[in-house]
């Protein structure tokens, strides 16, 4: 049931998601932490997160919601973006989630 909630939430954020389309996503975890990932099979990947087989992180700390999602033209582009976001501070990730362009710009300059 939780998978359908995640799938519905992400589809609302990016309606054209389907198998074969590359995307990067941020999950808000039960602990309040953030998980950044990418995939080309939306439903399978979220199902794996739900049942704890996607990675150690979401096995120990299951996802609570989809915080952000972004579509990319191909998987290598999605992987580059995932790597970029993983290097960001928590504040910058939160600014991305809430689409706060001004804060993103300031945080990029200050390296916070």
PyMOL commands that place a pseudoatom at each C-alpha (Angstrom):
pseudoatom trace, name=CA, resn=UNK, resi=1, chain=A, elem=C, hetatm=0, pos=[0.000, 0.000, 0.000]
pseudoatom trace, name=CA, resn=UNK, resi=2, chain=A, elem=C, hetatm=0, pos=[2.809, 2.410, 0.878]
pseudoatom trace, name=CA, resn=UNK, resi=3, chain=A, elem=C, hetatm=0, pos=[4.353, 1.837, -2.577]
pseudoatom trace, name=CA, resn=UNK, resi=4, chain=A, elem=C, hetatm=0, pos=[1.177, 3.049, -4.248]
pseudoatom trace, name=CA, resn=UNK, resi=5, chain=A, elem=C, hetatm=0, pos=[1.333, 6.163, -2.100]
pseudoatom trace, name=CA, resn=UNK, resi=6, chain=A, elem=C, hetatm=0, pos=[4.938, 6.828, -3.178]
pseudoatom trace, name=CA, resn=UNK, resi=7, chain=A, elem=C, hetatm=0, pos=[4.134, 6.067, -6.814]
pseudoatom trace, name=CA, resn=UNK, resi=8, chain=A, elem=C, hetatm=0, pos=[1.092, 8.352, -6.783]
pseudoatom trace, name=CA, resn=UNK, resi=9, chain=A, elem=C, hetatm=0, pos=[3.030, 11.126, -5.074]
pseudoatom trace, name=CA, resn=UNK, resi=10, chain=A, elem=C, hetatm=0, pos=[5.902, 10.958, -7.562]
pseudoatom trace, name=CA, resn=UNK, resi=11, chain=A, elem=C, hetatm=0, pos=[3.540, 10.734, -10.543]
pseudoatom trace, name=CA, resn=UNK, resi=12, chain=A, elem=C, hetatm=0, pos=[1.844, 13.896, -9.310]
pseudoatom trace, name=CA, resn=UNK, resi=13, chain=A, elem=C, hetatm=0, pos=[5.275, 15.585, -9.209]
pseudoatom trace, name=CA, resn=UNK, resi=14, chain=A, elem=C, hetatm=0, pos=[6.364, 14.258, -12.625]
pseudoatom trace, name=CA, resn=UNK, resi=15, chain=A, elem=C, hetatm=0, pos=[3.372, 12.815, -14.544]
pseudoatom trace, name=CA, resn=UNK, resi=16, chain=A, elem=C, hetatm=0, pos=[5.350, 11.439, -17.498]
pseudoatom trace, name=CA, resn=UNK, resi=17, chain=A, elem=C, hetatm=0, pos=[7.412, 9.000, -15.420]
pseudoatom trace, name=CA, resn=UNK, resi=18, chain=A, elem=C, hetatm=0, pos=[7.485, 5.505, -16.820]
pseudoatom trace, name=CA, resn=UNK, resi=19, chain=A, elem=C, hetatm=0, pos=[9.908, 2.667, -17.389]
pseudoatom trace, name=CA, resn=UNK, resi=20, chain=A, elem=C, hetatm=0, pos=[12.885, 3.738, -19.488]
pseudoatom trace, name=CA, resn=UNK, resi=21, chain=A, elem=C, hetatm=0, pos=[12.775, 7.411, -18.494]
pseudoatom trace, name=CA, resn=UNK, resi=22, chain=A, elem=C, hetatm=0, pos=[15.744, 8.416, -16.349]
pseudoatom trace, name=CA, resn=UNK, resi=23, chain=A, elem=C, hetatm=0, pos=[15.102, 10.374, -13.195]
pseudoatom trace, name=CA, resn=UNK, resi=24, chain=A, elem=C, hetatm=0, pos=[16.758, 11.560, -10.002]
pseudoatom trace, name=CA, resn=UNK, resi=25, chain=A, elem=C, hetatm=0, pos=[14.763, 11.637, -6.798]
pseudoatom trace, name=CA, resn=UNK, resi=26, chain=A, elem=C, hetatm=0, pos=[15.037, 12.622, -3.159]
pseudoatom trace, name=CA, resn=UNK, resi=27, chain=A, elem=C, hetatm=0, pos=[13.189, 10.581, -0.558]
pseudoatom trace, name=CA, resn=UNK, resi=28, chain=A, elem=C, hetatm=0, pos=[12.439, 11.874, 2.918]
pseudoatom trace, name=CA, resn=UNK, resi=29, chain=A, elem=C, hetatm=0, pos=[13.126, 8.993, 5.295]
pseudoatom trace, name=CA, resn=UNK, resi=30, chain=A, elem=C, hetatm=0, pos=[11.320, 8.027, 8.501]
pseudoatom trace, name=CA, resn=UNK, resi=31, chain=A, elem=C, hetatm=0, pos=[14.214, 9.500, 10.534]
pseudoatom trace, name=CA, resn=UNK, resi=32, chain=A, elem=C, hetatm=0, pos=[13.933, 12.817, 8.684]
pseudoatom trace, name=CA, resn=UNK, resi=33, chain=A, elem=C, hetatm=0, pos=[17.057, 12.130, 6.640]
pseudoatom trace, name=CA, resn=UNK, resi=34, chain=A, elem=C, hetatm=0, pos=[17.228, 12.477, 2.879]
pseudoatom trace, name=CA, resn=UNK, resi=35, chain=A, elem=C, hetatm=0, pos=[18.084, 9.764, 0.360]
pseudoatom trace, name=CA, resn=UNK, resi=36, chain=A, elem=C, hetatm=0, pos=[19.171, 10.721, -3.163]
pseudoatom trace, name=CA, resn=UNK, resi=37, chain=A, elem=C, hetatm=0, pos=[18.956, 8.168, -5.955]
pseudoatom trace, name=CA, resn=UNK, resi=38, chain=A, elem=C, hetatm=0, pos=[18.305, 7.654, -9.660]
pseudoatom trace, name=CA, resn=UNK, resi=39, chain=A, elem=C, hetatm=0, pos=[16.689, 4.991, -11.803]
pseudoatom trace, name=CA, resn=UNK, resi=40, chain=A, elem=C, hetatm=0, pos=[15.031, 4.192, -15.112]
pseudoatom trace, name=CA, resn=UNK, resi=41, chain=A, elem=C, hetatm=0, pos=[12.289, 1.947, -13.675]
pseudoatom trace, name=CA, resn=UNK, resi=42, chain=A, elem=C, hetatm=0, pos=[10.170, 4.082, -11.387]
pseudoatom trace, name=CA, resn=UNK, resi=43, chain=A, elem=C, hetatm=0, pos=[7.805, 1.516, -9.893]
pseudoatom trace, name=CA, resn=UNK, resi=44, chain=A, elem=C, hetatm=0, pos=[10.408, -1.211, -9.411]
pseudoatom trace, name=CA, resn=UNK, resi=45, chain=A, elem=C, hetatm=0, pos=[12.885, 1.097, -7.698]
pseudoatom trace, name=CA, resn=UNK, resi=46, chain=A, elem=C, hetatm=0, pos=[10.306, 2.480, -5.268]
pseudoatom trace, name=CA, resn=UNK, resi=47, chain=A, elem=C, hetatm=0, pos=[9.054, -1.050, -4.613]
pseudoatom trace, name=CA, resn=UNK, resi=48, chain=A, elem=C, hetatm=0, pos=[12.622, -2.034, -3.784]
pseudoatom trace, name=CA, resn=UNK, resi=49, chain=A, elem=C, hetatm=0, pos=[12.890, 0.915, -1.383]
pseudoatom trace, name=CA, resn=UNK, resi=50, chain=A, elem=C, hetatm=0, pos=[9.608, -0.057, 0.239]
pseudoatom trace, name=CA, resn=UNK, resi=51, chain=A, elem=C, hetatm=0, pos=[10.532, -3.688, 0.823]
pseudoatom trace, name=CA, resn=UNK, resi=52, chain=A, elem=C, hetatm=0, pos=[14.100, -2.879, 1.918]
pseudoatom trace, name=CA, resn=UNK, resi=53, chain=A, elem=C, hetatm=0, pos=[15.930, -4.454, -1.019]
pseudoatom trace, name=CA, resn=UNK, resi=54, chain=A, elem=C, hetatm=0, pos=[17.050, -1.260, -2.804]
pseudoatom trace, name=CA, resn=UNK, resi=55, chain=A, elem=C, hetatm=0, pos=[19.914, -0.361, -0.472]
pseudoatom trace, name=CA, resn=UNK, resi=56, chain=A, elem=C, hetatm=0, pos=[21.086, -0.585, 3.117]
pseudoatom trace, name=CA, resn=UNK, resi=57, chain=A, elem=C, hetatm=0, pos=[19.961, 2.959, 3.869]
pseudoatom trace, name=CA, resn=UNK, resi=58, chain=A, elem=C, hetatm=0, pos=[16.272, 2.457, 3.073]
pseudoatom trace, name=CA, resn=UNK, resi=59, chain=A, elem=C, hetatm=0, pos=[16.325, -1.037, 4.573]
pseudoatom trace, name=CA, resn=UNK, resi=60, chain=A, elem=C, hetatm=0, pos=[17.287, 0.487, 7.950]
pseudoatom trace, name=CA, resn=UNK, resi=61, chain=A, elem=C, hetatm=0, pos=[15.394, 3.768, 7.507]
pseudoatom trace, name=CA, resn=UNK, resi=62, chain=A, elem=C, hetatm=0, pos=[12.346, 3.338, 5.213]
pseudoatom trace, name=CA, resn=UNK, resi=63, chain=A, elem=C, hetatm=0, pos=[11.080, 6.182, 3.009]
pseudoatom trace, name=CA, resn=UNK, resi=64, chain=A, elem=C, hetatm=0, pos=[8.297, 8.375, 4.324]
pseudoatom trace, name=CA, resn=UNK, resi=65, chain=A, elem=C, hetatm=0, pos=[7.660, 10.469, 1.194]
pseudoatom trace, name=CA, resn=UNK, resi=66, chain=A, elem=C, hetatm=0, pos=[8.996, 11.533, -2.186]
pseudoatom trace, name=CA, resn=UNK, resi=67, chain=A, elem=C, hetatm=0, pos=[10.394, 15.010, -1.570]
pseudoatom trace, name=CA, resn=UNK, resi=68, chain=A, elem=C, hetatm=0, pos=[11.619, 15.856, -5.078]
pseudoatom trace, name=CA, resn=UNK, resi=69, chain=A, elem=C, hetatm=0, pos=[11.951, 14.296, -8.524]
pseudoatom trace, name=CA, resn=UNK, resi=70, chain=A, elem=C, hetatm=0, pos=[13.613, 15.415, -11.770]
pseudoatom trace, name=CA, resn=UNK, resi=71, chain=A, elem=C, hetatm=0, pos=[13.527, 13.830, -15.241]
pseudoatom trace, name=CA, resn=UNK, resi=72, chain=A, elem=C, hetatm=0, pos=[16.712, 13.543, -17.359]
pseudoatom trace, name=CA, resn=UNK, resi=73, chain=A, elem=C, hetatm=0, pos=[17.340, 12.816, -21.011]
pseudoatom trace, name=CA, resn=UNK, resi=74, chain=A, elem=C, hetatm=0, pos=[19.425, 9.721, -20.289]
pseudoatom trace, name=CA, resn=UNK, resi=75, chain=A, elem=C, hetatm=0, pos=[20.779, 7.655, -17.416]
pseudoatom trace, name=CA, resn=UNK, resi=76, chain=A, elem=C, hetatm=0, pos=[24.346, 9.029, -17.484]
pseudoatom trace, name=CA, resn=UNK, resi=77, chain=A, elem=C, hetatm=0, pos=[22.914, 12.554, -17.090]
pseudoatom trace, name=CA, resn=UNK, resi=78, chain=A, elem=C, hetatm=0, pos=[20.783, 11.376, -14.166]
pseudoatom trace, name=CA, resn=UNK, resi=79, chain=A, elem=C, hetatm=0, pos=[23.823, 9.755, -12.502]
pseudoatom trace, name=CA, resn=UNK, resi=80, chain=A, elem=C, hetatm=0, pos=[25.839, 12.976, -12.864]
pseudoatom trace, name=CA, resn=UNK, resi=81, chain=A, elem=C, hetatm=0, pos=[23.023, 14.980, -11.275]
pseudoatom trace, name=CA, resn=UNK, resi=82, chain=A, elem=C, hetatm=0, pos=[22.636, 12.436, -8.457]
pseudoatom trace, name=CA, resn=UNK, resi=83, chain=A, elem=C, hetatm=0, pos=[26.365, 12.691, -7.717]
pseudoatom trace, name=CA, resn=UNK, resi=84, chain=A, elem=C, hetatm=0, pos=[26.193, 16.487, -7.775]
pseudoatom trace, name=CA, resn=UNK, resi=85, chain=A, elem=C, hetatm=0, pos=[23.267, 16.678, -5.342]
pseudoatom trace, name=CA, resn=UNK, resi=86, chain=A, elem=C, hetatm=0, pos=[24.818, 14.133, -2.954]
pseudoatom trace, name=CA, resn=UNK, resi=87, chain=A, elem=C, hetatm=0, pos=[27.750, 16.546, -2.467]
pseudoatom trace, name=CA, resn=UNK, resi=88, chain=A, elem=C, hetatm=0, pos=[25.464, 19.406, -1.437]
pseudoatom trace, name=CA, resn=UNK, resi=89, chain=A, elem=C, hetatm=0, pos=[24.776, 20.533, 2.112]
pseudoatom trace, name=CA, resn=UNK, resi=90, chain=A, elem=C, hetatm=0, pos=[21.488, 19.658, 3.769]
pseudoatom trace, name=CA, resn=UNK, resi=91, chain=A, elem=C, hetatm=0, pos=[20.426, 23.325, 3.482]
pseudoatom trace, name=CA, resn=UNK, resi=92, chain=A, elem=C, hetatm=0, pos=[21.030, 23.351, -0.260]
pseudoatom trace, name=CA, resn=UNK, resi=93, chain=A, elem=C, hetatm=0, pos=[19.116, 20.073, -0.741]
pseudoatom trace, name=CA, resn=UNK, resi=94, chain=A, elem=C, hetatm=0, pos=[16.179, 21.493, 1.236]
pseudoatom trace, name=CA, resn=UNK, resi=95, chain=A, elem=C, hetatm=0, pos=[16.261, 24.662, -0.918]
pseudoatom trace, name=CA, resn=UNK, resi=96, chain=A, elem=C, hetatm=0, pos=[16.086, 22.447, -4.031]
pseudoatom trace, name=CA, resn=UNK, resi=97, chain=A, elem=C, hetatm=0, pos=[13.135, 20.522, -2.597]
pseudoatom trace, name=CA, resn=UNK, resi=98, chain=A, elem=C, hetatm=0, pos=[11.122, 23.682, -1.913]
pseudoatom trace, name=CA, resn=UNK, resi=99, chain=A, elem=C, hetatm=0, pos=[12.244, 25.279, -5.210]
pseudoatom trace, name=CA, resn=UNK, resi=100, chain=A, elem=C, hetatm=0, pos=[13.856, 28.259, -3.462]
pseudoatom trace, name=CA, resn=UNK, resi=101, chain=A, elem=C, hetatm=0, pos=[16.042, 29.596, -6.289]
pseudoatom trace, name=CA, resn=UNK, resi=102, chain=A, elem=C, hetatm=0, pos=[17.316, 32.540, -4.258]
pseudoatom trace, name=CA, resn=UNK, resi=103, chain=A, elem=C, hetatm=0, pos=[18.591, 30.308, -1.437]
pseudoatom trace, name=CA, resn=UNK, resi=104, chain=A, elem=C, hetatm=0, pos=[20.065, 27.844, -3.930]
pseudoatom trace, name=CA, resn=UNK, resi=105, chain=A, elem=C, hetatm=0, pos=[21.993, 30.690, -5.543]
pseudoatom trace, name=CA, resn=UNK, resi=106, chain=A, elem=C, hetatm=0, pos=[23.256, 32.008, -2.193]
pseudoatom trace, name=CA, resn=UNK, resi=107, chain=A, elem=C, hetatm=0, pos=[24.194, 28.558, -0.940]
pseudoatom trace, name=CA, resn=UNK, resi=108, chain=A, elem=C, hetatm=0, pos=[26.087, 27.853, -4.156]
pseudoatom trace, name=CA, resn=UNK, resi=109, chain=A, elem=C, hetatm=0, pos=[28.169, 30.994, -3.590]
pseudoatom trace, name=CA, resn=UNK, resi=110, chain=A, elem=C, hetatm=0, pos=[28.774, 30.489, 0.127]
pseudoatom trace, name=CA, resn=UNK, resi=111, chain=A, elem=C, hetatm=0, pos=[29.506, 26.761, -0.059]
pseudoatom trace, name=CA, resn=UNK, resi=112, chain=A, elem=C, hetatm=0, pos=[27.253, 26.153, 2.974]
for i in range(1, 112): cmd.bond("trace and resi %d" % i, "trace and resi %d" % (i + 1))
show_as sticks, trace
zoom trace
